Structures are given as structure tokens and as C-alpha cells.
Amino acid sequence: MTPPGGPPLWGAPAALLLLLLLLLLPLRAGAPPPPDDPTADPRGDPEGSAALSFLRTGDARRLALTNCSRSAALRPPGPDPPPALRAALRAAPEALTQAANFLNMLLQGNDLREASVAEDVEWYQALTRSLAGGHPWARRSLLALDAHPAAPSPRLVLQATAADGEIHLRDVSAPGNRSSDGEWVAELRERRGPPLRKRVLSNDLRSMETPKWRRGDGYVAGPGHVRWSQPFLECRDGKFVPVWAVALSAAFYGLKPDLSPEFKGAVRVDIELRDVGIDQCDSGTGWFAGTHRCDLNSTQVPTPRRSQHPTDLSTPLTPAFSNARP
């Protein structure tokens, strides 16, 4: 239809397609992103097109037929996760905060820890495993420990994956073996989050052989220090994993010579969005808002339910019943 003296009007399907294209725009310009930087550009890109189809329908068959070279992520209207998602995954950021604070105390309580990474590696390995196995929806955990603030890459990078009741741990510190790009660590290093909480640390030297100091300063983080990634589809072995996930990450700190906090590394856990209530008909700023074609004038309403299966993210419509008579 063309109004008198004006350009053609777009129909609802075209407007919806434009909205979905905007949701999957690249996160940043420049060189193609690394595999673990979840971005997607659907313009002429079969990877982005397959991700759009999965977002729209929840049908993973097209994903299974599409090869991928990088992960694909939503570009949601709002920067923060919706409150319902925060509530559903509350245990995950709490566990990540505790892990970061354990490392804070470990490194701040003994300035020789950084020189004994090889001797203390079992501590880091156990912590990485515990993050991967601590939440039923956890897919992977990572721990990156910097050797020096100016180091180009972390000194130690551990990765644990959880699947089928097994937790598989790998040391991916060597650049040739590293399956995860270090960009997420660099982003945390540069991120200005909430200020750390200062704590006075005291020791009863009469009952403890170590440490040798009585009082000192320490810094701990709160849940607000946890960074949430955008929802993404992971590209693994050239194929998309048909499960939306989010990456939660938090930094940990040692002490500078002046006893102020100094970035020493980061921990991360990837969580699958299982059994999470998702309303794709919502017109607000939620992560999945507006990603399903919903006729607001229809006598059908979204069926209220949760995503029980990783591919079950679409919102089907069912007839609405009322007491009105024809």
C-alpha cells in the first residue's frame, strides 16, 4: 500500500525483520571477533541468519546444518539482565563472587603467592573445577591469573567443562592450546566497577605459624562486581551449540607496594539459560523482548511457561478464553 504523496508503508513482517537485524548487529567494529567473543552480523552471513532463525522459532535443525566460525550474541535493548533472569541465576554470581574473594584473600594475605604459582596450582585447579560443578546449568569455567599488570597474556589459564556428570579440566595457558581468547580478561582489567570494600585483616600470631604479620589491609568484592555478558550461542568445533548462555565474570586483586588493590586476574563461568522464564512478546527492554511476532489485537495470548529445553525459547500462542458471548 502506498499513501498519497508518500513512500510505501512497510508491513509488519518487514518491520519485525528489521528489529531482529538490529538485535544481531556486530558488537564492535574492526577485525573479526575471536571465537569466544560472542557477536553476530546477519547481513549476508549464514551464521547470523541461522542464529536469527533459532531465535525466532527455537528450532535447532537449521543450526545443526550451519557451520560457524564464531559465537553469535544478541544485542539487547538494555545493557543489564532482566530482574527475572537475575533471580533465577542468583546462585551463580554469588558463587563467582565467593571464588573471587577467596583469590583476593589468597593473594593479598601473602605477597609471595605470585612467585609460587606452580606450587599452588592445585588450589587454582580445585577452584576452577568447583565453579564448573557448582551450578546445574554451568557449562564451563575459566580462571586466568596474570603474572604482571603489564603482561600481554595471563600466566595461568585453566578451563573446566561440565557435561554428562563429568568435569574435564585443562590447562590452556600455552597460546597454541588456548581455546578461549583473553579479551574477556582485558575487559575486566579496564572495567570500572563498584569500589572494592576495604577490610582490616588481623591474625592471632600466638595460634598461627603463618603469616608473620599481625594486621593488614584487604579488599573484597560484592555481587555488583560480577559482569554479565549478552546472551550468546557458542560456536564449538564448527557448529553452534543450540543453547543460549551467558558468561559471568569477576576480577580478583592482589596488593601494590602502597597496599592499594592491583588487578591480578579473573574467573568466569558460562551458564546455560535453562528453565528460565522468557517472554518474547514483551515490548520492553528485556533481553528477548520483541523477538517473537505477537499480534496484540489477536484473541490469542502467550502461554506462560518456562524454557525447559535449551531450544525451547519461542513463545507459542494459544486461544484466550473469556466470559464474553458472541
N, C-alpha and C positions, 0 to 999 in steps of 0.2 A: 504494500500500500504506500502511495506517495501523496503526502499532503499538498494542497495547492501552494505552489511557490516555494516549496521546501524540499529538502533531501529525503530519501526514503527512510522510513522508520524501521529499526531493527526489530525482529521478532524476539520472543522470549528465549528460544533456543540459542540464537546468536548472542544475546546478552549473557546467557549462562556460560557459553563457551569463553567469552571474553573474561568473565570473572575467574574461571578456572585457570586460564592462561596467566592472569595476574598473580594467582596463588603460587604458581610454579615458575616464577621468574628467577634468574640467577641471583644468588645472594651477594655476589661481588663480581666486579669486572676484572678483566685481566686474563692471566693464564688459566687453562682448565684446572678445576679444583682437584685435589688429591682424592683417592678413594674414600677416605673417612671424613671428608668434608661434604656433608650431605646437601647437594644442590641439584637443581634440575632446570633445564631450559627446554620446554616442549616445542619450540619453534623449529619445525623440520627435524626434530630429534625423536627417533622411535623410542628411546628410553623414556623421555619425558611424556610422550604420548601414552605409553603403556602405564606409566605411573598415574596419569590423569584418568585413564580408563579404570584402573583399580580403585582410585579414589572415588570415582563416580558410581561404580557398580559393586565393588567388593569382590568381583570375580577375578581369581588369580590365574585363570587359564592363559590370558594374554601375557601376563608377566612371565609365566613359565616358558613362553615361546620367544621372549625378547632377551637378547644379550645386553649386558650392561658393562660399563667401564668405570662407573662411579655411582655413589649413592644419590638418591633423589629425596628432596625435602619439601615440605610445604613452606610457603611464605605467608604465615597467618596475618590477619589484620592487626592483632595485638601482639606485643612483644612477650607478654607473660603468659604462663599456662593458666587455663581457666581454673577457678576455685574447686570445681568438682574433681578435676584431674589431680590437683594438689592433694586433696583429701584422700583420694583413692590410693595414691602412691606415697602417702605421708611417711611410711616406714623407711622407704629408700633414701630420701635426703637426710633423714635423721641418722641412719646407719653411716652414710657417707660423711656426715659432719663428725660423728664419733671417730671414724677412721682418720680423718684429717687431724683431729685434736690429739689422737694417740701419737701420730707422727710429729705434731707440734711439740708435745712433751718429750718425746724421744730425742729429738734434735736440739731442743732448747735446754734440756737438762744436762747435756753432755756435749761440749763443743768438739769432742774427738770422734763423734759418731760418723761424721762425713769422711774421716780417714779410714774407717773400718767397715765400709760397705760390704766388702767381701765376707768379713767375719760375721756381720749381722744380717746377711742376705736372707736367712731363714725367717727372720721377723717379717721382712717385706713380702716374702713368698706366702707366708701364712695369712697376712692381712689381705693380699690380693685374692687368695682363694676364698676367704671368708666373705668378701664383698660379692663374689660371683655366686656363692651358695647361700647368701643370707636372705634373698628375696625370691619368691616363687616365679616371678616374671623376669628375673635378671638373666640376660643373655651373655654378657661379657663384662669383665672388669679390667682396669688398667691402673698401674702405678708407675709414675715417672719421677725419678729422683735426679736432680741437677747436681753436677759436680761443682759448678761455679756459676754465679749470676751471669757472667758473660759467655758461658759455654754455648756453642751453636746448637747442641743437641743434648738431651738428658744422658746422664752417665749410666743409669739403670732404667730399663723399661721392662716391666713384667705384664703379661697378659694371661688372664684366666677365662676360659669359656665354659659355660654350663649347658649341657644337653643330655637328655636321656639318663638323668641321675648321675652323670659323671662330670667332674670338674677337671678340665685339662689345663695345666699351667705351662707356659712357655716363656723363655727369656728372649725377648725380641730387641735387645739393646743394640746389636750389630745392625748397621744401616741396611745391609743386604737381607737381613731376616726380619726387619721391622715391618709388620703388617699394618701398623697404624701410624699415620703421619703425626708429627709433633706439633702441628698447628694449634690443636686444642690447648696444649700446654702453654704455648706462646700467648694465646688469647687470655688465659687466666693470669699470666705474669703481668700483662698490660692492663688487665681489667681493674677498674676502681670500684670495688665493692664496699660494703659497710665496714667501718673501722673494726679492727680486732679488739677484743676485750682483754685488758691487761689484768694479770693476776700475780700476786706476790707468792712465790714458791718458797716454802720453808722446809727444812729437814731436821729430824732429830738425830744428830750425829752420834749420840750415845748408843742408839739401837741400830744404826746403819753403817756398814763399812764404806759404801759409796752412795752418793757423791761426797766430795770433800768440802762442799760449801754449805753454809747454814741457811742463807737467804738469797733469793734471786728473783728475777723478773721472768714472767712467761706471758704468752699471748694465745688466746683461744678464739675459735670461730663459732658462729651460730648458724642456724639453718638458712639465714639470709645470704650466707656466703656461697651457697650451692648455686651453680649456674645450670640452667635448663637449656638444652638445645631445642631446635624446632623439630617437630615430628618428621621422621625420615624412614625411607625404605633402604635397607642396607644392600649393597652390591657385594655378593660373596661368590668367588670362583666364577665370575662372569654372568651370574644370574641374580635377580632380585630375590631377597627373602620376603615372602608375602606377609609380612607382619610390620605394622607401624611401630616405631620405637622412639624413645627419647634418650638422650645421653645426659646424665647428671655428672657434674664435675666440681671439684673443690680443691683449692690450693692449700699447701701447708708451708710452714715457715720455721727457719732457724733464727739465730740472733747475730746481728752485726757486732763489731767490736764495741760500739757505743750502746749495745743492748737493745737496739731497736729491731723490729722484725725484718727478716730478709727472706724473700721467696726461695724455696728450696725444691719445689716440685708440686705434683698434683695427683689426685686419684680420681677415677672415673668409673661409672657403672652404666651400662646400657640396659634399659628396662623396656620390655615389650608392653604394648598397650592392650592387655587382655582384661576382660571383664570390667571395662571402663565405659561408663555411660557417655555416649556421643550423640549429639543432636545436630545432624547435618542440615536440618531445616531452619536452624536458628539464624536470624538475621543480624546478630550482634557481632562481637569481636572475638568470639571463641575460635580456637584453632581450626575446627572443622566446620565453622559456620558458613552457610551459603554454598556448600559443596554438593548439595542434592537438589534436584529440581522439584520444588514443592509448590503446588498450586494453592495459594492462600484462600482462593474462592471455592475450592473443592469441598465436597461433603466428606472427604477423607481426611484422616488425621494421622500423624506419625504414630507408629506403635511404640510405646515406651518400653525399652528393653536395653539390656547391656550387651556389649560385644563379647560373646562367649568364645568366639573363634577368631584367630588373627585376621582372617579375610572377611569377617562379618562386620564391616564398618558402614555399610549403606543403611539407610533408614527406610524400610518398606512402608507403604501406605495401606491402611485398612479402612473399611467403611466406618463412618461415625454414626452412632445411633443416638436419637433424641426422642423426646416425648411428643414432638410436633406431628400433626397428622397432615396428609397431603390435601 
